[in-house]
Amino acid sequence: MTLGAKNTQMKYLDSLRYKDSTELLCSLLRPLFRPRPPRLEDWRSILILKPCCIGDVLQSTALVSALRRALPQARIGYAVGPWSRAVLESNPKLDELVDAGPIVGGRPRPLAAYLRLARRLRRGRWDACFVLERSPLFSLVAWLAGIRDRIGPDERGRGVALTVRVPIRPRRQEAEACLDLARAVGVRVEEADLRTEFYVSPSDEEEVRRLLPPDVGSLVVLAPGGGINPGMALTAKRWPPERFGAVAATLASAGRTPVVIGGPQDHELAAQLAESAGVPVINLCGRLSLRGCGALLRRAELFIGNDTGVMHLAAAVGTPVVALFGPTDPAIYGPYKVPHRIIWHPQTCGPCFRLKQRPPGCSLQCIRAISVEEVEDAALELLHERV
């Protein structure tokens, strides 16, 4: 075994030991916090706590809508970090955004960071908190903030300080898992029009207008990057950029204009895509803000991309999605309530996303098994349905 393989295997084993030690500590603390029924009739202010990440925050907007509909007079706030704040800034169903700070991701945060967040939340005098983060530290933050009713998922017994502990159903879609928390306290969420949401502002639309040619036709947006969040890089999610290029060429021959988006770190991927396409491609990689991407996606006929926050952004503005999955499970992380096609070739070793890293000997076959032809067929099928 090579040194690199040994290091990978050690990290894998360490991740399992960490999970076991965390769950052991949770089991010891759990009896100190007793569940109790919530008092919805007393809820004048409700907080949702989810610092990160973009896709997860977007998935939770269905819960925001459900709470706003059920409790129209309540003050509803959302504690979110700087990485994901942009997707909530123009949401009219929220009264307040609370700065959660960069507390998720990166190196382990000191206890003082969680105490500062608890003090910040205490100043809001919230009656209830939906704790969407599954780390036990965040239920403890809500408890330290003096919030009486604390509702959240109880994954592997980690909902230590919650007053309403909601079991996670196996392979539960993330937006539905958020809505399960509302169901658990008696909020009706069965309305068919509940979906994830992103609200585009006039300035977002103007940002897109400045970058697109005035005579541009029907747009198809491609995103070859993704998999980067605070503290985690899962580039195994990415389908090869040259295959995106081949799809772009087919769509161009079908009369669509391919547009490539991504962050500044995705410039090389975008360049490889454009070169492989061999047709004119509008490259907006690194030139659009996150909110500008939302405005572009709302204008587009179709989005094609990996399992990323931008995929959920496309779904939140109602744009059909071709979603390419590898190490993550589309039953959990797939687009919600939007026309879509999911392409996934699961392997016996996956999905491995929960480990936050590839298992030893991984060949990325789960994502590489996706062919150009099946992506083209899915894209053309969805475009045909829109005609």
VENLINWO-V14168 format. One record per residue. RES is the residue in one letter. PHI is phi in whole degrees, -180 to 180 (999 if undefined). Layout:
res: [RES RES]
phi: [PHI PHI]
This chain:
res: [M T L G A K N T Q M K Y L D S L R Y K D S T E L L C S L L R P L F R P R P P R L E D W R S I L I L K P C C I G D V L Q S T A L V S A L R R A L P Q A R I G Y A V G P W S R A V L E S N P K L D E L V D A G P I V G G R P R P L A A Y L R L A R R L R R G R W D A C F V L E R S P L F S L V A W L A G I R D R I G P D E R G R G V A L T V R V P I R P R R Q E A E A C L D L A R A V G V R V E E A D L R T E F Y V S P S D E E E V R R L L P P D V G S L V V L A P G G G I N P G M A L T A K R W P P E R F G A V A A T L A S A G R T P V V I G G P Q D H E L A A Q L A E S A G V P V I N L C G R L S L R G C G A L L R R A E L F I G N D T G V M H L A A A V G T P V V A L F G P T D P A I Y G P Y K V P H R I I W H P Q T C G P C F R L K Q R P P G C S L Q C I R A I S V E E V E D A A L E L L H E R V]
phi: [999 -73 -62 -63 -66 -64 -63 -63 -64 -63 -62 -61 -66 -61 -64 -69 -64 -63 -61 -63 -68 -63 -70 -66 -63 -62 -65 -75 -82 -54 -64 -75 -122 -97 -63 -152 -69 -76 -115 -60 -65 -99 -76 -106 -145 -130 -116 -108 -114 -155 -63 -157 -122 -57 -64 -64 -64 -62 -61 -79 -68 -65 -66 -55 -63 -64 -68 -62 -68 -77 -132 -63 -92 -75 -84 -115 -121 -138 -92 -138 -88 -64 -63 -113 -57 -59 -76 -112 -60 -108 -74 -72 -88 -109 -92 -158 -110 -105 -74 -85 74 -81 -90 -107 96 73 -68 -56 -83 -69 -55 -60 -65 -71 -67 -64 -64 -61 -64 -64 -70 -60 -65 -79 50 -83 -84 -144 -139 -93 -92 -88 -69 -96 -75 -61 -62 -78 -67 -68 -59 -63 -66 -63 -77 77 -84 -66 -100 -125 -116 -172 -74 -112 -77 51 73 -88 -81 -56 -97 -78 -92 -126 -100 -107 -63 -93 -74 -58 53 -82 -59 -62 -64 -69 -64 -66 -67 -60 -66 -67 -58 -65 -106 92 -83 -76 -133 -88 -61 -68 -88 -70 -154 -76 -141 -138 -105 -86 -98 -57 -68 -65 -64 -66 -58 -71 -59 -67 -100 -93 -60 -64 -104 -64 -95 -70 -103 -123 -98 -120 -130 -80 -98 102 85 -112 -138 -54 82 -150 -128 -116 -71 -64 -71 -88 -75 -58 -64 -67 -74 -57 -62 -63 -66 -59 -63 -64 -69 -63 -69 -91 91 -103 -102 -74 -126 -105 -126 165 -86 -55 -74 -101 -57 -65 -62 -64 -66 -64 -61 -62 -66 -69 -65 69 -133 -60 -129 -81 -102 -106 -61 77 -108 -113 -71 -60 -68 -63 -60 -62 -66 -63 -64 -64 -80 -80 -83 -160 -120 -128 -171 -77 -74 -143 -60 -66 -60 -70 -65 -60 -63 -69 -100 86 -89 -57 -130 -106 -108 -105 -116 -132 -82 -113 -97 -66 -63 -94 -108 -71 -64 -111 53 -145 -56 -158 -131 -108 -118 -152 -125 -63 -108 -66 -90 -126 -75 -104 -58 -61 -80 66 -162 -75 -70 -56 80 -66 -109 61 -63 -60 -93 -73 -71 -73 -94 -60 -63 -73 -69 -61 -62 -64 -65 -67 -64 -66 -64 -63 -66 -82 -71]
